[in-house]
Amino acid sequence: MSMQVTMLEVGLITKDNPMDKIEATPDGIADAVNSIKGTVQKITIRGTIQIGRLLAEAKKMIPRGEWTGWLQDHVAYSVRTAQYAMEIAEKYGKMDEDRLSKLSYSAAISIIGLTEEERLGIIDSMPKNAKAVDYKAAAVAIEQENREKQQAIEGLKEELEKLKKEKSATYLDWIKEKSKREAAEKTIERERLSRETKASAADTLAEENRAKDAQLKHAGEQIEKLQEALEKARQAEKAVGTIYEDSPETLKTLEALKQRNETVQAVTLISESFRRCIAELEQMGIAAIQLKDANQRWKVMSKLLGQIKSMADDVAKTAMLEDSKDAEA
Protein backbone atom coordinates (compact mmCIF):
# COMPACT_ATOMS: atom_id res chain seq x y z
CA MET A 1 0.00 0.00 0.00
CA SER A 2 1.37 3.43 -0.91
CA MET A 3 0.16 6.98 -0.52
CA GLN A 4 1.25 9.89 -2.65
CA VAL A 5 0.19 13.38 -1.68
CA THR A 6 0.91 16.44 -3.79
CA MET A 7 0.21 20.09 -3.26
CA LEU A 8 -2.31 19.94 -6.08
CA GLU A 9 -4.22 17.03 -4.46
CA VAL A 10 -4.51 18.62 -1.02
CA GLY A 11 -5.70 21.88 -2.44
CA LEU A 12 -3.04 24.28 -1.21
CA ILE A 13 -2.53 25.42 -4.75
CA THR A 14 -5.11 24.65 -7.40
CA LYS A 15 -5.60 25.56 -10.98
CA ASP A 16 -8.88 27.24 -10.06
CA ASN A 17 -7.47 29.12 -7.08
CA PRO A 18 -3.83 30.12 -7.69
CA MET A 19 -2.02 32.12 -5.03
CA ASP A 20 -1.77 35.05 -7.34
CA LYS A 21 -5.52 35.43 -7.25
CA ILE A 22 -5.64 36.12 -3.46
CA GLU A 23 -6.94 39.61 -2.72
CA ALA A 24 -4.22 41.69 -1.17
CA THR A 25 -6.37 42.97 1.68
CA PRO A 26 -6.66 41.87 5.34
CA ASP A 27 -9.98 40.19 4.69
CA GLY A 28 -8.72 38.56 1.54
CA ILE A 29 -5.65 37.25 3.32
CA ALA A 30 -7.77 36.03 6.24
CA ASP A 31 -9.96 34.14 3.84
CA ALA A 32 -6.91 32.59 2.23
CA VAL A 33 -5.47 31.63 5.61
CA ASN A 34 -8.70 30.03 6.76
CA SER A 35 -8.96 28.21 3.47
CA ILE A 36 -5.46 26.86 3.84
CA LYS A 37 -6.15 25.90 7.48
CA GLY A 38 -9.22 23.94 6.39
CA THR A 39 -7.21 22.27 3.68
CA VAL A 40 -4.44 21.40 6.14
CA GLN A 41 -7.04 20.08 8.57
CA LYS A 42 -8.41 17.79 5.88
CA ILE A 43 -4.93 16.70 4.95
CA THR A 44 -4.12 16.00 8.60
CA ILE A 45 -7.17 13.85 9.41
CA ARG A 46 -7.08 12.01 6.08
CA GLY A 47 -3.36 11.53 6.34
CA THR A 48 -3.74 10.22 9.89
CA ILE A 49 -6.39 7.71 8.70
CA GLN A 50 -4.00 6.48 5.99
CA ILE A 51 -1.09 6.32 8.45
CA GLY A 52 -3.22 4.41 10.94
CA ARG A 53 -4.20 1.83 8.32
CA LEU A 54 -0.57 1.39 7.29
CA LEU A 55 0.60 1.00 10.91
CA ALA A 56 -2.13 -1.57 11.58
CA GLU A 57 -0.84 -3.60 8.62
CA ALA A 58 2.76 -3.26 9.80
CA LYS A 59 1.93 -4.31 13.34
CA LYS A 60 0.62 -7.63 12.03
CA MET A 61 4.03 -8.26 10.45
CA ILE A 62 6.28 -7.17 13.33
CA PRO A 63 7.29 -9.96 15.74
CA ARG A 64 5.95 -9.75 19.24
CA GLY A 65 8.03 -7.50 21.48
CA GLU A 66 9.64 -5.54 18.63
CA TRP A 67 6.83 -3.07 17.91
CA THR A 68 8.10 -0.22 20.09
CA GLY A 69 11.60 -0.42 18.69
CA TRP A 70 10.38 -0.59 15.12
CA LEU A 71 8.24 2.55 15.59
CA GLN A 72 11.16 4.53 17.01
CA ASP A 73 13.69 3.32 14.44
CA HIS A 74 11.62 3.47 11.28
CA VAL A 75 8.89 6.17 11.68
CA ALA A 76 9.97 8.08 14.80
CA TYR A 77 6.57 7.50 16.48
CA SER A 78 5.84 6.78 20.07
CA VAL A 79 3.54 3.87 20.86
CA ARG A 80 0.85 6.33 21.96
CA THR A 81 1.00 8.32 18.72
CA ALA A 82 0.83 5.13 16.68
CA GLN A 83 -2.08 3.88 18.76
CA TYR A 84 -4.01 7.16 18.17
CA ALA A 85 -3.44 6.90 14.43
CA MET A 86 -4.69 3.30 14.31
CA GLU A 87 -7.78 4.18 16.41
CA ILE A 88 -8.57 7.19 14.16
CA ALA A 89 -8.33 4.92 11.13
CA GLU A 90 -10.63 2.38 12.75
CA LYS A 91 -13.28 4.81 14.07
CA TYR A 92 -13.25 7.58 11.44
CA GLY A 93 -12.08 5.74 8.33
CA LYS A 94 -15.59 5.09 7.01
CA MET A 95 -17.09 8.44 8.02
CA ASP A 96 -18.73 10.55 5.31
CA GLU A 97 -16.94 13.59 3.88
CA ASP A 98 -19.19 16.25 5.44
CA ARG A 99 -18.58 15.07 8.98
CA LEU A 100 -14.94 14.30 8.42
CA SER A 101 -14.31 17.82 7.07
CA LYS A 102 -15.40 19.29 10.43
CA LEU A 103 -12.77 17.36 12.38
CA SER A 104 -9.22 18.34 13.25
CA TYR A 105 -6.72 15.86 14.59
CA SER A 106 -7.15 17.25 18.12
CA ALA A 107 -10.94 17.19 17.87
CA ALA A 108 -10.87 13.58 16.67
CA ILE A 109 -8.63 12.59 19.58
CA SER A 110 -10.80 14.40 22.14
CA ILE A 111 -13.93 12.39 21.33
CA ILE A 112 -12.31 9.10 20.33
CA GLY A 113 -13.20 7.44 23.64
CA LEU A 114 -16.95 7.90 23.13
CA THR A 115 -19.32 5.52 21.42
CA GLU A 116 -19.97 5.92 17.71
CA GLU A 117 -23.43 7.31 18.41
CA GLU A 118 -22.03 9.86 20.83
CA ARG A 119 -19.23 10.88 18.44
CA LEU A 120 -21.65 11.40 15.55
CA GLY A 121 -23.96 13.41 17.80
CA ILE A 122 -21.16 15.80 18.77
CA ILE A 123 -19.88 16.19 15.21
CA ASP A 124 -23.37 16.93 13.90
CA SER A 125 -23.95 19.53 16.64
CA MET A 126 -20.71 21.43 15.96
CA PRO A 127 -20.26 24.22 13.36
CA LYS A 128 -17.52 23.85 10.74
CA ASN A 129 -15.25 26.33 12.41
CA ALA A 130 -15.52 24.72 15.87
CA LYS A 131 -12.28 24.34 17.75
CA ALA A 132 -10.86 21.22 19.31
CA VAL A 133 -11.61 22.64 22.74
CA ASP A 134 -15.28 22.71 21.86
CA TYR A 135 -15.16 19.05 20.99
CA LYS A 136 -13.26 18.35 24.18
CA ALA A 137 -15.86 20.21 26.25
CA ALA A 138 -18.66 18.28 24.57
CA ALA A 139 -16.85 15.00 25.20
CA VAL A 140 -16.30 15.92 28.85
CA ALA A 141 -19.96 16.78 29.22
CA ILE A 142 -20.99 13.46 27.74
CA GLU A 143 -18.50 11.57 29.89
CA GLN A 144 -19.81 13.40 32.96
CA GLU A 145 -23.35 12.54 31.96
CA ASN A 146 -22.31 8.93 31.46
CA ARG A 147 -20.67 8.86 34.89
CA GLU A 148 -23.78 10.25 36.47
CA LYS A 149 -25.89 7.68 34.66
CA GLN A 150 -23.53 4.93 35.77
CA GLN A 151 -23.67 6.19 39.34
CA ALA A 152 -27.45 6.26 39.15
CA ILE A 153 -27.42 2.73 37.77
CA GLU A 154 -25.08 1.60 40.55
CA GLY A 155 -27.35 3.25 43.10
CA LEU A 156 -30.36 1.51 41.63
CA LYS A 157 -28.48 -1.78 41.68
CA GLU A 158 -27.60 -1.30 45.34
CA GLU A 159 -31.20 -0.39 46.15
CA LEU A 160 -32.44 -3.40 44.21
CA GLU A 161 -29.99 -5.65 45.98
CA LYS A 162 -31.10 -4.24 49.31
CA LEU A 163 -34.73 -4.83 48.41
CA LYS A 164 -33.89 -8.37 47.32
CA LYS A 165 -32.19 -9.04 50.65
CA GLU A 166 -35.11 -7.56 52.59
CA LYS A 167 -37.59 -9.50 50.49
CA SER A 168 -35.51 -12.64 50.90
CA ALA A 169 -35.39 -12.18 54.67
CA THR A 170 -39.13 -11.51 54.76
CA TYR A 171 -39.76 -14.56 52.59
CA LEU A 172 -37.59 -16.72 54.83
CA ASP A 173 -39.49 -15.48 57.89
CA TRP A 174 -42.76 -16.28 56.11
CA ILE A 175 -41.47 -19.76 55.23
CA LYS A 176 -40.43 -20.38 58.83
CA GLU A 177 -43.78 -19.17 60.14
CA LYS A 178 -45.60 -21.30 57.61
CA SER A 179 -43.53 -24.34 58.56
CA LYS A 180 -44.31 -23.80 62.25
CA ARG A 181 -48.00 -23.39 61.49
CA GLU A 182 -48.09 -26.53 59.36
CA ALA A 183 -46.19 -28.48 62.03
CA ALA A 184 -48.70 -27.34 64.67
CA GLU A 185 -51.62 -28.30 62.42
CA LYS A 186 -50.08 -31.73 61.81
CA THR A 187 -49.62 -32.23 65.55
CA ILE A 188 -53.26 -31.31 66.20
CA GLU A 189 -54.39 -33.66 63.43
CA ARG A 190 -52.30 -36.53 64.84
CA GLU A 191 -53.76 -35.96 68.30
CA ARG A 192 -57.29 -35.90 66.85
CA LEU A 193 -56.71 -39.11 64.92
CA SER A 194 -55.20 -40.71 68.02
CA ARG A 195 -58.27 -39.77 70.07
CA GLU A 196 -60.61 -41.05 67.37
CA THR A 197 -58.62 -44.27 67.07
CA LYS A 198 -58.72 -44.82 70.82
CA ALA A 199 -62.44 -44.04 70.93
CA SER A 200 -63.09 -46.40 68.03
CA ALA A 201 -61.03 -49.14 69.70
CA ALA A 202 -62.95 -48.63 72.94
CA ASP A 203 -66.28 -48.82 71.08
CA THR A 204 -65.16 -51.98 69.30
CA LEU A 205 -64.01 -53.55 72.55
CA ALA A 206 -67.29 -52.64 74.23
CA GLU A 207 -69.25 -54.15 71.32
CA GLU A 208 -67.17 -57.31 71.52
CA ASN A 209 -67.74 -57.50 75.27
CA ARG A 210 -71.48 -57.07 74.77
CA ALA A 211 -71.48 -59.85 72.18
CA LYS A 212 -69.52 -62.10 74.51
CA ASP A 213 -71.90 -61.28 77.38
CA ALA A 214 -74.85 -62.19 75.16
CA GLN A 215 -73.18 -65.46 74.18
CA LEU A 216 -72.45 -66.26 77.81
CA LYS A 217 -76.02 -65.47 78.76
CA HIS A 218 -77.38 -67.70 76.00
CA ALA A 219 -74.98 -70.47 76.99
CA GLY A 220 -76.09 -70.13 80.61
CA GLU A 221 -79.73 -70.38 79.54
CA GLN A 222 -78.96 -73.50 77.50
CA ILE A 223 -77.10 -75.01 80.43
CA GLU A 224 -80.04 -74.32 82.70
CA LYS A 225 -82.40 -75.92 80.20
CA LEU A 226 -80.14 -78.97 79.89
CA GLN A 227 -79.89 -79.22 83.66
CA GLU A 228 -83.69 -79.07 83.91
CA ALA A 229 -84.05 -81.72 81.22
CA LEU A 230 -81.44 -83.89 82.93
CA GLU A 231 -83.23 -83.52 86.21
CA LYS A 232 -86.54 -84.48 84.59
CA ALA A 233 -84.86 -87.48 82.95
CA ARG A 234 -83.46 -88.57 86.30
CA GLN A 235 -86.85 -88.22 87.89
CA ALA A 236 -88.47 -90.20 85.08
CA GLU A 237 -85.78 -92.87 85.40
CA LYS A 238 -86.47 -93.10 89.12
CA ALA A 239 -90.20 -93.34 88.43
CA VAL A 240 -89.72 -96.11 85.86
CA GLY A 241 -87.37 -97.95 88.22
CA THR A 242 -89.95 -97.69 90.90
CA ILE A 243 -92.66 -99.12 88.58
CA TYR A 244 -90.38 -102.01 87.62
CA GLU A 245 -89.59 -102.76 91.27
CA ASP A 246 -93.14 -102.39 92.55
CA SER A 247 -95.11 -103.99 89.63
CA PRO A 248 -93.73 -107.02 87.75
CA GLU A 249 -96.93 -107.16 85.75
CA THR A 250 -96.22 -103.71 84.43
CA LEU A 251 -92.78 -104.91 83.35
CA LYS A 252 -94.39 -107.83 81.51
CA THR A 253 -96.84 -105.53 79.82
CA LEU A 254 -94.00 -103.23 78.69
CA GLU A 255 -92.13 -106.24 77.30
CA ALA A 256 -95.19 -107.28 75.36
CA LEU A 257 -95.60 -103.82 74.00
CA LYS A 258 -91.98 -103.88 72.98
CA GLN A 259 -92.47 -107.11 71.07
CA ARG A 260 -95.64 -105.79 69.57
CA ASN A 261 -93.74 -102.74 68.38
CA GLU A 262 -91.09 -104.94 66.77
CA THR A 263 -93.79 -106.86 64.97
CA VAL A 264 -95.36 -103.69 63.70
CA GLN A 265 -91.98 -102.57 62.44
CA ALA A 266 -91.50 -105.91 60.66
CA VAL A 267 -94.95 -105.67 59.06
CA THR A 268 -94.14 -102.15 57.95
CA LEU A 269 -90.94 -103.31 56.32
CA ILE A 270 -92.74 -106.17 54.58
CA SER A 271 -95.39 -103.74 53.35
CA GLU A 272 -92.76 -101.46 51.93
CA SER A 273 -91.05 -104.43 50.28
CA PHE A 274 -94.40 -105.67 48.99
CA ARG A 275 -95.13 -102.32 47.39
CA ARG A 276 -91.72 -102.27 45.71
CA CYS A 277 -92.24 -105.81 44.45
CA ILE A 278 -95.70 -104.95 43.06
CA ALA A 279 -94.11 -102.07 41.13
CA GLU A 280 -91.42 -104.38 39.81
CA LEU A 281 -93.99 -107.05 38.92
CA GLU A 282 -95.99 -104.47 36.98
CA GLN A 283 -92.94 -103.60 34.99
CA MET A 284 -92.09 -107.26 34.44
CA GLY A 285 -95.67 -107.99 33.37
CA ILE A 286 -95.64 -105.19 30.88
CA ALA A 287 -92.28 -106.40 29.55
CA ALA A 288 -93.58 -109.98 29.28
CA ILE A 289 -96.64 -108.93 27.34
CA GLN A 290 -94.47 -106.97 24.93
CA LEU A 291 -92.23 -110.03 24.24
CA LYS A 292 -93.04 -111.75 20.97
CA ASP A 293 -91.14 -114.97 21.76
CA ALA A 294 -93.45 -117.37 23.70
CA ASN A 295 -90.64 -119.12 25.54
CA GLN A 296 -89.20 -115.89 26.85
CA ARG A 297 -92.66 -114.66 27.77
CA TRP A 298 -93.25 -117.91 29.75
CA LYS A 299 -89.95 -117.55 31.58
CA VAL A 300 -90.76 -114.00 32.61
CA MET A 301 -94.28 -114.97 33.75
CA SER A 302 -92.90 -117.91 35.75
CA LYS A 303 -90.47 -115.65 37.51
CA LEU A 304 -93.28 -113.23 38.17
CA LEU A 305 -95.48 -115.94 39.73
CA GLY A 306 -92.56 -117.10 41.91
CA GLN A 307 -92.08 -113.64 43.34
CA ILE A 308 -95.83 -113.28 44.00
CA LYS A 309 -95.79 -116.60 45.90
CA SER A 310 -92.73 -115.51 47.92
CA MET A 311 -94.44 -112.27 48.96
CA ALA A 312 -97.56 -114.15 49.91
CA ASP A 313 -95.56 -116.48 52.13
CA ASP A 314 -93.90 -113.51 53.88
CA VAL A 315 -97.27 -111.90 54.58
CA ALA A 316 -98.66 -115.22 55.92
CA LYS A 317 -95.74 -115.71 58.25
CA THR A 318 -96.09 -112.21 59.57
CA ALA A 319 -99.78 -112.71 60.21
CA MET A 320 -99.18 -115.99 62.08
CA LEU A 321 -96.53 -114.35 64.22
CA GLU A 322 -98.89 -111.51 65.07
CA ASP A 323 -101.67 -113.99 66.08
CA SER A 324 -99.26 -115.92 68.25
CA LYS A 325 -98.14 -112.80 70.07
CA ASP A 326 -101.72 -111.71 70.62
CA ALA A 327 -102.57 -115.08 72.09
CA GLU A 328 -99.63 -114.92 74.48
CA ALA A 329 -100.64 -111.48 75.53
C-alpha positions as CSV (number, residue, x, y, z in Angstrom):
1,M,0.0,0.0,0.0
2,S,1.4,3.4,-0.9
3,M,0.2,7.0,-0.5
4,Q,1.2,9.9,-2.7
5,V,0.2,13.4,-1.7
6,T,0.9,16.4,-3.8
7,M,0.2,20.1,-3.3
8,L,-2.3,19.9,-6.1
9,E,-4.2,17.0,-4.5
10,V,-4.5,18.6,-1.0
11,G,-5.7,21.9,-2.4
12,L,-3.0,24.3,-1.2
13,I,-2.5,25.4,-4.7
14,T,-5.1,24.6,-7.4
15,K,-5.6,25.6,-11.0
16,D,-8.9,27.2,-10.1
17,N,-7.5,29.1,-7.1
18,P,-3.8,30.1,-7.7
19,M,-2.0,32.1,-5.0
20,D,-1.8,35.0,-7.3
21,K,-5.5,35.4,-7.3
22,I,-5.6,36.1,-3.5
23,E,-6.9,39.6,-2.7
24,A,-4.2,41.7,-1.2
25,T,-6.4,43.0,1.7
26,P,-6.7,41.9,5.3
27,D,-10.0,40.2,4.7
28,G,-8.7,38.6,1.5
29,I,-5.6,37.3,3.3
30,A,-7.8,36.0,6.2
31,D,-10.0,34.1,3.8
32,A,-6.9,32.6,2.2
33,V,-5.5,31.6,5.6
34,N,-8.7,30.0,6.8
35,S,-9.0,28.2,3.5
36,I,-5.5,26.9,3.8
37,K,-6.1,25.9,7.5
38,G,-9.2,23.9,6.4
39,T,-7.2,22.3,3.7
40,V,-4.4,21.4,6.1
41,Q,-7.0,20.1,8.6
42,K,-8.4,17.8,5.9
43,I,-4.9,16.7,4.9
44,T,-4.1,16.0,8.6
45,I,-7.2,13.8,9.4
46,R,-7.1,12.0,6.1
47,G,-3.4,11.5,6.3
48,T,-3.7,10.2,9.9
49,I,-6.4,7.7,8.7
50,Q,-4.0,6.5,6.0
51,I,-1.1,6.3,8.4
52,G,-3.2,4.4,10.9
53,R,-4.2,1.8,8.3
54,L,-0.6,1.4,7.3
55,L,0.6,1.0,10.9
56,A,-2.1,-1.6,11.6
57,E,-0.8,-3.6,8.6
58,A,2.8,-3.3,9.8
59,K,1.9,-4.3,13.3
60,K,0.6,-7.6,12.0
61,M,4.0,-8.3,10.4
62,I,6.3,-7.2,13.3
63,P,7.3,-10.0,15.7
64,R,5.9,-9.8,19.2
65,G,8.0,-7.5,21.5
66,E,9.6,-5.5,18.6
67,W,6.8,-3.1,17.9
68,T,8.1,-0.2,20.1
69,G,11.6,-0.4,18.7
70,W,10.4,-0.6,15.1
71,L,8.2,2.6,15.6
72,Q,11.2,4.5,17.0
73,D,13.7,3.3,14.4
74,H,11.6,3.5,11.3
75,V,8.9,6.2,11.7
76,A,10.0,8.1,14.8
77,Y,6.6,7.5,16.5
78,S,5.8,6.8,20.1
79,V,3.5,3.9,20.9
80,R,0.8,6.3,22.0
81,T,1.0,8.3,18.7
82,A,0.8,5.1,16.7
83,Q,-2.1,3.9,18.8
84,Y,-4.0,7.2,18.2
85,A,-3.4,6.9,14.4
86,M,-4.7,3.3,14.3
87,E,-7.8,4.2,16.4
88,I,-8.6,7.2,14.2
89,A,-8.3,4.9,11.1
90,E,-10.6,2.4,12.7
91,K,-13.3,4.8,14.1
92,Y,-13.3,7.6,11.4
93,G,-12.1,5.7,8.3
94,K,-15.6,5.1,7.0
95,M,-17.1,8.4,8.0
96,D,-18.7,10.5,5.3
97,E,-16.9,13.6,3.9
98,D,-19.2,16.3,5.4
99,R,-18.6,15.1,9.0
100,L,-14.9,14.3,8.4
101,S,-14.3,17.8,7.1
102,K,-15.4,19.3,10.4
103,L,-12.8,17.4,12.4
104,S,-9.2,18.3,13.3
105,Y,-6.7,15.9,14.6
106,S,-7.1,17.3,18.1
107,A,-10.9,17.2,17.9
108,A,-10.9,13.6,16.7
109,I,-8.6,12.6,19.6
110,S,-10.8,14.4,22.1
111,I,-13.9,12.4,21.3
112,I,-12.3,9.1,20.3
113,G,-13.2,7.4,23.6
114,L,-16.9,7.9,23.1
115,T,-19.3,5.5,21.4
116,E,-20.0,5.9,17.7
117,E,-23.4,7.3,18.4
118,E,-22.0,9.9,20.8
119,R,-19.2,10.9,18.4
120,L,-21.6,11.4,15.5
121,G,-24.0,13.4,17.8
122,I,-21.2,15.8,18.8
123,I,-19.9,16.2,15.2
124,D,-23.4,16.9,13.9
125,S,-24.0,19.5,16.6
126,M,-20.7,21.4,16.0
127,P,-20.3,24.2,13.4
128,K,-17.5,23.9,10.7
129,N,-15.3,26.3,12.4
130,A,-15.5,24.7,15.9
131,K,-12.3,24.3,17.8
132,A,-10.9,21.2,19.3
133,V,-11.6,22.6,22.7
134,D,-15.3,22.7,21.9
135,Y,-15.2,19.0,21.0
136,K,-13.3,18.3,24.2
137,A,-15.9,20.2,26.2
138,A,-18.7,18.3,24.6
139,A,-16.8,15.0,25.2
140,V,-16.3,15.9,28.8
141,A,-20.0,16.8,29.2
142,I,-21.0,13.5,27.7
143,E,-18.5,11.6,29.9
144,Q,-19.8,13.4,33.0
145,E,-23.3,12.5,32.0
146,N,-22.3,8.9,31.5
147,R,-20.7,8.9,34.9
148,E,-23.8,10.3,36.5
149,K,-25.9,7.7,34.7
150,Q,-23.5,4.9,35.8
151,Q,-23.7,6.2,39.3
152,A,-27.4,6.3,39.1
153,I,-27.4,2.7,37.8
154,E,-25.1,1.6,40.5
155,G,-27.3,3.3,43.1
156,L,-30.4,1.5,41.6
157,K,-28.5,-1.8,41.7
158,E,-27.6,-1.3,45.3
159,E,-31.2,-0.4,46.1
160,L,-32.4,-3.4,44.2
161,E,-30.0,-5.7,46.0
162,K,-31.1,-4.2,49.3
163,L,-34.7,-4.8,48.4
164,K,-33.9,-8.4,47.3
165,K,-32.2,-9.0,50.6
166,E,-35.1,-7.6,52.6
167,K,-37.6,-9.5,50.5
168,S,-35.5,-12.6,50.9
169,A,-35.4,-12.2,54.7
170,T,-39.1,-11.5,54.8
171,Y,-39.8,-14.6,52.6
172,L,-37.6,-16.7,54.8
173,D,-39.5,-15.5,57.9
174,W,-42.8,-16.3,56.1
175,I,-41.5,-19.8,55.2
176,K,-40.4,-20.4,58.8
177,E,-43.8,-19.2,60.1
178,K,-45.6,-21.3,57.6
179,S,-43.5,-24.3,58.6
180,K,-44.3,-23.8,62.2
181,R,-48.0,-23.4,61.5
182,E,-48.1,-26.5,59.4
183,A,-46.2,-28.5,62.0
184,A,-48.7,-27.3,64.7
185,E,-51.6,-28.3,62.4
186,K,-50.1,-31.7,61.8
187,T,-49.6,-32.2,65.6
188,I,-53.3,-31.3,66.2
189,E,-54.4,-33.7,63.4
190,R,-52.3,-36.5,64.8
191,E,-53.8,-36.0,68.3
192,R,-57.3,-35.9,66.8
193,L,-56.7,-39.1,64.9
194,S,-55.2,-40.7,68.0
195,R,-58.3,-39.8,70.1
196,E,-60.6,-41.0,67.4
197,T,-58.6,-44.3,67.1
198,K,-58.7,-44.8,70.8
199,A,-62.4,-44.0,70.9
200,S,-63.1,-46.4,68.0
201,A,-61.0,-49.1,69.7
202,A,-63.0,-48.6,72.9
203,D,-66.3,-48.8,71.1
204,T,-65.2,-52.0,69.3
205,L,-64.0,-53.6,72.6
206,A,-67.3,-52.6,74.2
207,E,-69.2,-54.1,71.3
208,E,-67.2,-57.3,71.5
209,N,-67.7,-57.5,75.3
210,R,-71.5,-57.1,74.8
211,A,-71.5,-59.9,72.2
212,K,-69.5,-62.1,74.5
213,D,-71.9,-61.3,77.4
214,A,-74.9,-62.2,75.2
215,Q,-73.2,-65.5,74.2
216,L,-72.5,-66.3,77.8
217,K,-76.0,-65.5,78.8
218,H,-77.4,-67.7,76.0
219,A,-75.0,-70.5,77.0
220,G,-76.1,-70.1,80.6
221,E,-79.7,-70.4,79.5
222,Q,-79.0,-73.5,77.5
223,I,-77.1,-75.0,80.4
224,E,-80.0,-74.3,82.7
225,K,-82.4,-75.9,80.2
226,L,-80.1,-79.0,79.9
227,Q,-79.9,-79.2,83.7
228,E,-83.7,-79.1,83.9
229,A,-84.0,-81.7,81.2
230,L,-81.4,-83.9,82.9
231,E,-83.2,-83.5,86.2
232,K,-86.5,-84.5,84.6
233,A,-84.9,-87.5,83.0
234,R,-83.5,-88.6,86.3
235,Q,-86.8,-88.2,87.9
236,A,-88.5,-90.2,85.1
237,E,-85.8,-92.9,85.4
238,K,-86.5,-93.1,89.1
239,A,-90.2,-93.3,88.4
240,V,-89.7,-96.1,85.9
241,G,-87.4,-97.9,88.2
242,T,-90.0,-97.7,90.9
243,I,-92.7,-99.1,88.6
244,Y,-90.4,-102.0,87.6
245,E,-89.6,-102.8,91.3
246,D,-93.1,-102.4,92.6
247,S,-95.1,-104.0,89.6
248,P,-93.7,-107.0,87.8
249,E,-96.9,-107.2,85.8
250,T,-96.2,-103.7,84.4
251,L,-92.8,-104.9,83.3
252,K,-94.4,-107.8,81.5
253,T,-96.8,-105.5,79.8
254,L,-94.0,-103.2,78.7
255,E,-92.1,-106.2,77.3
256,A,-95.2,-107.3,75.4
257,L,-95.6,-103.8,74.0
258,K,-92.0,-103.9,73.0
259,Q,-92.5,-107.1,71.1
260,R,-95.6,-105.8,69.6
261,N,-93.7,-102.7,68.4
262,E,-91.1,-104.9,66.8
263,T,-93.8,-106.9,65.0
264,V,-95.4,-103.7,63.7
265,Q,-92.0,-102.6,62.4
266,A,-91.5,-105.9,60.7
267,V,-95.0,-105.7,59.1
268,T,-94.1,-102.1,57.9
269,L,-90.9,-103.3,56.3
270,I,-92.7,-106.2,54.6
271,S,-95.4,-103.7,53.3
272,E,-92.8,-101.5,51.9
273,S,-91.0,-104.4,50.3
274,F,-94.4,-105.7,49.0
275,R,-95.1,-102.3,47.4
276,R,-91.7,-102.3,45.7
277,C,-92.2,-105.8,44.4
278,I,-95.7,-104.9,43.1
279,A,-94.1,-102.1,41.1
280,E,-91.4,-104.4,39.8
281,L,-94.0,-107.0,38.9
282,E,-96.0,-104.5,37.0
283,Q,-92.9,-103.6,35.0
284,M,-92.1,-107.3,34.4
285,G,-95.7,-108.0,33.4
286,I,-95.6,-105.2,30.9
287,A,-92.3,-106.4,29.6
288,A,-93.6,-110.0,29.3
289,I,-96.6,-108.9,27.3
290,Q,-94.5,-107.0,24.9
291,L,-92.2,-110.0,24.2
292,K,-93.0,-111.8,21.0
293,D,-91.1,-115.0,21.8
294,A,-93.4,-117.4,23.7
295,N,-90.6,-119.1,25.5
296,Q,-89.2,-115.9,26.8
297,R,-92.7,-114.7,27.8
298,W,-93.2,-117.9,29.7
299,K,-90.0,-117.5,31.6
300,V,-90.8,-114.0,32.6
301,M,-94.3,-115.0,33.7
302,S,-92.9,-117.9,35.8
303,K,-90.5,-115.7,37.5
304,L,-93.3,-113.2,38.2
305,L,-95.5,-115.9,39.7
306,G,-92.6,-117.1,41.9
307,Q,-92.1,-113.6,43.3
308,I,-95.8,-113.3,44.0
309,K,-95.8,-116.6,45.9
310,S,-92.7,-115.5,47.9
311,M,-94.4,-112.3,49.0
312,A,-97.6,-114.2,49.9
313,D,-95.6,-116.5,52.1
314,D,-93.9,-113.5,53.9
315,V,-97.3,-111.9,54.6
316,A,-98.7,-115.2,55.9
317,K,-95.7,-115.7,58.3
318,T,-96.1,-112.2,59.6
319,A,-99.8,-112.7,60.2
320,M,-99.2,-116.0,62.1
321,L,-96.5,-114.4,64.2
322,E,-98.9,-111.5,65.1
323,D,-101.7,-114.0,66.1
324,S,-99.3,-115.9,68.3
325,K,-98.1,-112.8,70.1
326,D,-101.7,-111.7,70.6
327,A,-102.6,-115.1,72.1
328,E,-99.6,-114.9,74.5
329,A,-100.6,-111.5,75.5
